[in-house]
């Protein structure tokens, strides 16, 4: 099955993915500073939910904690996302399957 490229509006979690694309740990405050005062400030609402949506898309997000407090997020597989924050997958693993030869099985006839 080929991956389809989705076009159009960028979702909230994709905006956060754009901030995490460096692959380095990013604190929640740094994410807030990027969107502070813009019309995109709504991405800060329920940050953990947006991180969950990144994971649903195929992202591996490492949560860095100090005790119970979250001090940062790190996108581990940042090479599998494009510049818009959309998951494109691992391009090396996407190969076509070889055709399978059909097998015909004959069952013995039973006489009663």
C-alpha positions as CSV (number, residue, x, y, z in Angstrom):
1,X,0.0,0.0,0.0
2,X,1.5,3.3,-1.0
3,X,1.5,6.3,1.3
4,X,-0.7,9.1,0.2
5,X,0.4,12.7,0.6
6,X,-2.1,14.7,2.4
7,X,-2.5,18.3,1.3
8,X,-4.2,21.3,2.8
9,X,-4.5,22.7,6.3
10,X,-1.8,21.9,8.8
11,X,-3.1,20.3,12.0
12,X,-2.1,21.5,15.5
13,X,0.1,18.6,16.2
14,X,1.9,19.1,12.9
15,X,2.8,22.7,14.0
16,X,4.4,21.3,17.2
17,X,6.2,18.7,15.1
18,X,7.8,21.5,13.1
19,X,9.3,22.8,16.4
20,X,10.6,19.3,17.3
21,X,12.1,18.6,13.9
22,X,15.7,19.4,15.1
23,X,15.8,16.1,17.0
24,X,17.1,17.9,20.1
25,X,15.2,18.1,23.4
26,X,12.7,21.1,23.4
27,X,11.2,22.3,26.6
28,X,7.5,23.1,26.9
29,X,8.5,26.8,27.5
30,X,10.4,26.9,24.2
31,X,7.3,25.6,22.4
32,X,5.2,28.3,24.1
33,X,7.7,31.0,23.1
34,X,7.5,30.0,19.4
35,X,3.7,30.4,19.3
36,X,3.3,33.2,21.9
37,X,1.5,36.2,20.4
38,X,0.7,34.6,17.1
39,X,-2.6,33.4,15.8
40,X,-1.2,29.8,16.3
41,X,-1.2,30.1,20.1
42,X,-4.0,27.5,20.3
43,X,-1.4,24.7,19.8
44,X,-0.4,25.2,23.5
45,X,-3.8,24.0,24.7
46,X,-3.5,20.4,25.8
47,X,0.1,20.0,24.7
48,X,0.1,16.3,25.9
49,X,-2.8,15.6,23.6
50,X,-0.9,17.1,20.6
51,X,2.1,15.0,21.5
52,X,-0.2,11.9,21.6
53,X,-1.4,12.8,18.0
54,X,2.2,13.0,16.8
55,X,2.7,9.5,18.2
56,X,-0.5,8.3,16.4
57,X,0.9,9.6,13.1
58,X,4.1,7.5,13.6
59,X,6.4,9.8,15.5
60,X,8.5,8.5,18.4
61,X,8.5,11.3,21.0
62,X,10.7,10.9,24.0
63,X,9.4,12.7,27.1
64,X,12.1,14.0,29.4
65,X,11.0,14.3,33.0
66,X,12.4,15.5,36.3
67,X,10.3,13.6,38.9
68,X,6.7,14.1,37.7
69,X,7.3,17.4,35.9
70,X,7.9,17.3,32.1
71,X,11.0,19.3,31.2
72,X,11.2,18.5,27.5
73,X,10.2,16.6,24.4
74,X,12.4,15.0,21.8
75,X,11.4,13.7,18.4
76,X,13.5,10.6,17.9
77,X,12.6,9.8,14.3
78,X,12.8,13.3,12.9
79,X,14.1,12.1,9.6
80,X,10.8,10.5,8.8
81,X,8.9,13.9,8.8
82,X,8.8,16.5,6.1
83,X,9.3,20.3,6.7
84,X,5.6,20.8,7.2
85,X,5.6,18.3,10.2
86,X,3.8,15.6,8.3
87,X,4.8,12.0,8.7
88,X,6.3,10.6,5.4
89,X,7.6,7.2,6.8
90,X,10.8,5.4,6.3
91,X,11.4,5.6,2.6
92,X,13.9,2.8,2.6
93,X,11.4,0.2,3.9
94,X,8.8,1.0,1.3
95,X,9.4,-1.7,-1.3
96,X,7.0,-3.5,-3.6
97,X,6.0,-7.0,-2.6
98,X,7.0,-9.8,-5.0
99,X,4.1,-11.6,-6.6
100,X,3.1,-14.9,-5.0
101,X,2.5,-18.0,-7.1
102,X,-1.0,-19.4,-6.4
103,X,-1.1,-22.9,-5.0
104,X,-3.8,-25.4,-6.0
105,X,-4.7,-27.9,-3.3
106,X,-6.8,-31.0,-4.3
107,X,-8.7,-32.7,-1.6
108,X,-9.3,-36.4,-1.7
109,X,-12.8,-37.6,-2.5
110,X,-14.7,-39.4,0.2
111,X,-17.1,-42.1,-0.6
112,X,-19.8,-43.1,1.7
